Every structure is written in structure tokens, then in C-alpha cells.
Amino acid sequence: MDDATRALIDRITTDTAPVRPLRKGRGLALAGLAFMVTLVAVLFVLGARHGLMTGQFSVYFLVVNGLLLVLGLSCVTTVVAMASPQVGAGHEGPKWAIAMVGVLPAAAVLSATAPDGVGLMHVEGVHCMYLGLAASVLIAAALFVWLRRGAPVSQRLAGFYLGVGAGALGSVANGMACPNDTIAHLGIWHVAPVVIGALVGRYGIARWLRW
């Protein structure tokens, strides 16, 4: 190796420093901690919904929040994995969960427009949507920090899954305090933060994930 080549290598490596490798377990722990802090904060500020501790809630409450939890966990796992790109990784997992949750708004509309339905537009519903979005902020921030530490190849898809996952888990946290058990309410206003989160993540957050 001649002196010129050696000098070039020395200049390139002057500012390099060892970095801690990204471990998926740490990313999942970070997102899990953000979710738990959010859940505790919601219960502390808003209080637990009636019957939560005794299991006295409707099947709609269980189904909607269960599907949102599955969707949130699926997206969080995928986002954490996308920070460390691998050959052949398809990241198709959340699509099935998104399809399942997508049935809820249709069921809500059918229920609300029935002869004895309660309608869709009401102040409590909009209030729940705002609370769900607020509850998703810390989770979204944790996932954003993790992606910024990594090198996601598809920034738009990563931002989309970040928004969906944060919105879903934020709605679950808010759902622990929401007293409304009807499918018309849960299927619209508790799914709305997922849709809004997806749009914000895809068209807003994604541009900040470039490396």
C-alpha cells in the first residue's frame, strides 16, 4: 500500500467511532415501555372505565381492543425490524392485521345506520379520537427514535407502519378509560387514530427517516 492510499484511508477513518449494534430486543423494550407509560398515564388522568378490573365489559370492547392490540404489536415488531434491513425481509405481517381492523368501520356504519342505531357524529366520539391521538404520541416518538438510529430502506413504508402501530396502541390505551361499548363508537372513533396516524407517518414522518 503506497503512502497516498494510506493517507486517504487515515483521513476517511479520522472521525469514525464504534457504535452500539441495534438489537431488536432493545427496540421492542423501548416501544413497550412507551406503551406502558402511556397506559399508566391514561388510567391516572382519566381513570379506568367501569368494569375494567372485574371483567364487566361488552364483547365489542374485547374484540375491537383485541384487534387494535394485535395490529399495534404487529406494526411495532415490523418497525423495529426495519431499522436493521436484511436481505429478503418482506415486512408483510401487518397487512393481515390491517385487513382485520378494516372490517370494524364497516360494522360501525352498519350498526349506526340501522333503524335503532345511535348515529356516528357525536361529541364523545370526536373527544375519544383526540385522546387516542394524544396517547399515541409517546409511542410514535419511541419508534421514531429507534428508526433514526437504524437505516430503514423503505422510509415511506416504515413511516406508515410507525403511524399505524402508534395509533393502534394509543387507541388501546385510551380504550381502557373510554366508557362507550357500542360498535358504532369503537369501530369509528377508536379506529380513526390509526387512519390519521398512518397518513401522518406516511406523508410526514417518513421524510425525516432518510439517512
Contacts in CASP RR format, 6 or more apart in sequence:
PFRMAT RR
TARGET T0000
AUTHOR 0000-0000-0000
METHOD contacts of the structure
MODEL  1
MDDATRALIDRITTDTAPVRPLRKGRGLALAGLAFMVTLVAVLFVLGARH
GLMTGQFSVYFLVVNGLLLVLGLSCVTTVVAMASPQVGAGHEGPKWAIAM
VGVLPAAAVLSATAPDGVGLMHVEGVHCMYLGLAASVLIAAALFVWLRRG
APVSQRLAGFYLGVGAGALGSVANGMACPNDTIAHLGIWHVAPVVIGALV
GRYGIARWLRW
22 83 0 8 1.000
22 84 0 8 1.000
22 146 0 8 1.000
22 149 0 8 1.000
22 150 0 8 1.000
24 80 0 8 1.000
24 81 0 8 1.000
24 84 0 8 1.000
25 80 0 8 1.000
27 80 0 8 1.000
27 83 0 8 1.000
27 146 0 8 1.000
28 76 0 8 1.000
28 77 0 8 1.000
28 80 0 8 1.000
30 142 0 8 1.000
30 145 0 8 1.000
30 146 0 8 1.000
31 76 0 8 1.000
31 79 0 8 1.000
31 80 0 8 1.000
31 139 0 8 1.000
31 142 0 8 1.000
31 143 0 8 1.000
31 146 0 8 1.000
32 76 0 8 1.000
32 142 0 8 1.000
33 142 0 8 1.000
34 138 0 8 1.000
34 139 0 8 1.000
34 141 0 8 1.000
34 142 0 8 1.000
35 139 0 8 1.000
35 169 0 8 1.000
35 170 0 8 1.000
35 173 0 8 1.000
37 138 0 8 1.000
38 135 0 8 1.000
38 136 0 8 1.000
38 138 0 8 1.000
38 139 0 8 1.000
38 169 0 8 1.000
38 170 0 8 1.000
38 173 0 8 1.000
39 172 0 8 1.000
39 173 0 8 1.000
39 176 0 8 1.000
41 135 0 8 1.000
42 131 0 8 1.000
42 135 0 8 1.000
42 173 0 8 1.000
42 174 0 8 1.000
42 175 0 8 1.000
42 176 0 8 1.000
42 177 0 8 1.000
43 176 0 8 1.000
43 177 0 8 1.000
46 131 0 8 1.000
46 174 0 8 1.000
46 177 0 8 1.000
47 177 0 8 1.000
48 176 0 8 1.000
48 177 0 8 1.000
49 57 0 8 1.000
49 175 0 8 1.000
49 176 0 8 1.000
49 177 0 8 1.000
49 178 0 8 1.000
49 179 0 8 1.000
50 56 0 8 1.000
50 179 0 8 1.000
51 57 0 8 1.000
52 176 0 8 1.000
57 181 0 8 1.000
58 181 0 8 1.000
60 181 0 8 1.000
60 182 0 8 1.000
60 183 0 8 1.000
60 186 0 8 1.000
61 175 0 8 1.000
61 181 0 8 1.000
61 186 0 8 1.000
64 104 0 8 1.000
64 183 0 8 1.000
64 186 0 8 1.000
64 187 0 8 1.000
64 190 0 8 1.000
64 191 0 8 1.000
65 171 0 8 1.000
65 172 0 8 1.000
65 175 0 8 1.000
65 186 0 8 1.000
65 190 0 8 1.000
66 172 0 8 1.000
67 97 0 8 1.000
67 100 0 8 1.000
67 101 0 8 1.000
67 104 0 8 1.000
68 101 0 8 1.000
68 168 0 8 1.000
68 169 0 8 1.000
68 171 0 8 1.000
68 172 0 8 1.000
68 190 0 8 1.000
68 191 0 8 1.000
68 194 0 8 1.000
69 168 0 8 1.000
69 169 0 8 1.000
69 172 0 8 1.000
70 97 0 8 1.000
70 100 0 8 1.000
71 94 0 8 1.000
71 97 0 8 1.000
71 98 0 8 1.000
71 100 0 8 1.000
71 101 0 8 1.000
71 164 0 8 1.000
71 165 0 8 1.000
71 168 0 8 1.000
71 194 0 8 1.000
72 94 0 8 1.000
72 97 0 8 1.000
72 164 0 8 1.000
72 165 0 8 1.000
72 167 0 8 1.000
72 168 0 8 1.000
72 169 0 8 1.000
72 172 0 8 1.000
73 169 0 8 1.000
74 93 0 8 1.000
74 94 0 8 1.000
74 97 0 8 1.000
74 165 0 8 1.000
75 94 0 8 1.000
75 97 0 8 1.000
75 161 0 8 1.000
75 162 0 8 1.000
75 163 0 8 1.000
75 164 0 8 1.000
75 165 0 8 1.000
75 168 0 8 1.000
76 139 0 8 1.000
76 143 0 8 1.000
76 165 0 8 1.000
76 169 0 8 1.000
78 91 0 8 1.000
78 93 0 8 1.000
78 94 0 8 1.000
78 161 0 8 1.000
79 143 0 8 1.000
79 146 0 8 1.000
79 147 0 8 1.000
79 158 0 8 1.000
79 159 0 8 1.000
79 161 0 8 1.000
79 162 0 8 1.000
79 165 0 8 1.000
80 143 0 8 1.000
80 146 0 8 1.000
81 89 0 8 1.000
81 91 0 8 1.000
82 89 0 8 1.000
82 91 0 8 1.000
82 147 0 8 1.000
82 152 0 8 1.000
82 153 0 8 1.000
82 154 0 8 1.000
82 157 0 8 1.000
82 158 0 8 1.000
82 161 0 8 1.000
83 146 0 8 1.000
83 147 0 8 1.000
83 149 0 8 1.000
83 150 0 8 1.000
83 151 0 8 1.000
83 152 0 8 1.000
84 150 0 8 1.000
84 151 0 8 1.000
85 151 0 8 1.000
85 152 0 8 1.000
85 153 0 8 1.000
91 154 0 8 1.000
91 157 0 8 1.000
91 161 0 8 1.000
94 161 0 8 1.000
94 164 0 8 1.000
94 165 0 8 1.000
98 164 0 8 1.000
101 168 0 8 1.000
101 191 0 8 1.000
101 194 0 8 1.000
102 191 0 8 1.000
104 183 0 8 1.000
104 186 0 8 1.000
104 187 0 8 1.000
104 191 0 8 1.000
105 187 0 8 1.000
105 188 0 8 1.000
105 191 0 8 1.000
107 183 0 8 1.000
107 187 0 8 1.000
108 120 0 8 1.000
108 183 0 8 1.000
108 184 0 8 1.000
108 185 0 8 1.000
108 186 0 8 1.000
108 187 0 8 1.000
108 188 0 8 1.000
108 191 0 8 1.000
109 120 0 8 1.000
109 184 0 8 1.000
109 188 0 8 1.000
111 117 0 8 1.000
111 182 0 8 1.000
111 183 0 8 1.000
111 184 0 8 1.000
112 118 0 8 1.000
112 119 0 8 1.000
112 120 0 8 1.000
112 184 0 8 1.000
112 188 0 8 1.000
113 119 0 8 1.000
117 184 0 8 1.000
118 182 0 8 1.000
118 184 0 8 1.000
118 185 0 8 1.000
119 184 0 8 1.000
120 184 0 8 1.000
120 188 0 8 1.000
124 180 0 8 1.000
124 185 0 8 1.000
125 180 0 8 1.000
125 185 0 8 1.000
125 188 0 8 1.000
125 189 0 8 1.000
126 189 0 8 1.000
128 174 0 8 1.000
128 175 0 8 1.000
128 178 0 8 1.000
128 180 0 8 1.000
128 185 0 8 1.000
128 189 0 8 1.000
128 190 0 8 1.000
129 189 0 8 1.000
129 190 0 8 1.000
129 192 0 8 1.000
129 193 0 8 1.000
129 196 0 8 1.000
131 174 0 8 1.000
131 177 0 8 1.000
131 178 0 8 1.000
132 167 0 8 1.000
132 170 0 8 1.000
132 171 0 8 1.000
132 173 0 8 1.000
132 174 0 8 1.000
132 190 0 8 1.000
132 193 0 8 1.000
133 167 0 8 1.000
133 170 0 8 1.000
133 193 0 8 1.000
133 196 0 8 1.000
133 197 0 8 1.000
135 169 0 8 1.000
135 170 0 8 1.000
135 171 0 8 1.000
135 173 0 8 1.000
135 174 0 8 1.000
135 193 0 8 1.000
136 163 0 8 1.000
136 165 0 8 1.000
136 166 0 8 1.000
136 167 0 8 1.000
136 169 0 8 1.000
136 170 0 8 1.000
136 171 0 8 1.000
136 193 0 8 1.000
136 197 0 8 1.000
137 166 0 8 1.000
139 165 0 8 1.000
139 166 0 8 1.000
139 167 0 8 1.000
139 169 0 8 1.000
139 170 0 8 1.000
140 162 0 8 1.000
140 163 0 8 1.000
140 166 0 8 1.000
140 167 0 8 1.000
140 197 0 8 1.000
140 205 0 8 1.000
143 162 0 8 1.000
143 163 0 8 1.000
143 165 0 8 1.000
143 166 0 8 1.000
144 162 0 8 1.000
144 205 0 8 1.000
144 208 0 8 1.000
144 209 0 8 1.000
147 158 0 8 1.000
147 159 0 8 1.000
147 162 0 8 1.000
147 209 0 8 1.000
148 208 0 8 1.000
148 209 0 8 1.000
148 211 0 8 1.000
150 211 0 8 1.000
151 211 0 8 1.000
152 158 0 8 1.000
152 209 0 8 1.000
152 211 0 8 1.000
155 206 0 8 1.000
155 207 0 8 1.000
155 209 0 8 1.000
155 210 0 8 1.000
156 202 0 8 1.000
156 206 0 8 1.000
158 206 0 8 1.000
158 209 0 8 1.000
159 201 0 8 1.000
159 202 0 8 1.000
159 205 0 8 1.000
159 206 0 8 1.000
159 209 0 8 1.000
160 198 0 8 1.000
160 201 0 8 1.000
160 202 0 8 1.000
160 206 0 8 1.000
162 201 0 8 1.000
162 205 0 8 1.000
163 194 0 8 1.000
163 197 0 8 1.000
163 198 0 8 1.000
163 200 0 8 1.000
163 201 0 8 1.000
163 202 0 8 1.000
163 205 0 8 1.000
164 194 0 8 1.000
164 197 0 8 1.000
164 198 0 8 1.000
165 194 0 8 1.000
166 197 0 8 1.000
167 193 0 8 1.000
167 194 0 8 1.000
167 196 0 8 1.000
167 197 0 8 1.000
168 193 0 8 1.000
168 194 0 8 1.000
170 193 0 8 1.000
171 190 0 8 1.000
171 191 0 8 1.000
171 193 0 8 1.000
171 194 0 8 1.000
174 190 0 8 1.000
174 193 0 8 1.000
175 190 0 8 1.000
178 185 0 8 1.000
178 190 0 8 1.000
180 186 0 8 1.000
END
